[in-house]
Amino acid sequence: MKTVSTDLMSEIGGGIDSLRGAMGKIGGTCKDCHEDFHLKKD
């Protein structure tokens, strides 16, 4: 998470398209951990 957060900060000056790519990485990082704690649906 720390690495992708740093990447996000480096993209701030690059416009909205740069931020979108960096935000996607943060979302993927969060999803990786949260998936482990979801109840499995049968």
C-alpha positions in Angstrom: 0.0 0.0 0.0 2.8 2.4 0.8 4.4 1.9 -2.6 1.2 2.5 -4.6 0.4 5.5 -2.4 3.8 6.9 -3.3 3.1 6.2 -6.9 -0.2 8.1 -6.6 1.6 11.2 -5.2 4.0 11.2 -8.1 1.1 11.3 -10.6 -0.6 14.3 -9.1 0.9 16.8 -11.7 0.2 14.5 -14.6 -3.5 15.2 -15.0 -6.6 13.1 -14.5 -5.6 10.2 -16.8 -2.4 9.7 -14.7 -4.4 9.8 -11.5 -6.9 7.2 -12.8 -4.2 4.7 -13.5 -2.7 5.2 -10.0 -6.1 5.0 -8.3 -6.7 1.7 -10.0 -3.5 0.3 -8.5 -4.7 1.4 -5.0 -8.1 -0.2 -5.5 -6.4 -3.5 -6.5 -4.2 -3.4 -3.4 -7.2 -2.9 -1.2 -9.2 -5.6 -3.0 -6.4 -8.2 -2.5 -6.7 -8.0 1.3 -10.4 -7.5 1.6 -11.2 -10.5 -0.5 -9.6 -12.7 2.2 -12.1 -11.5 4.8 -15.4 -11.8 2.8 -17.7 -14.6 3.6 -17.9 -17.2 0.9 -21.3 -17.5 -0.8 -22.3 -21.0 -1.7 
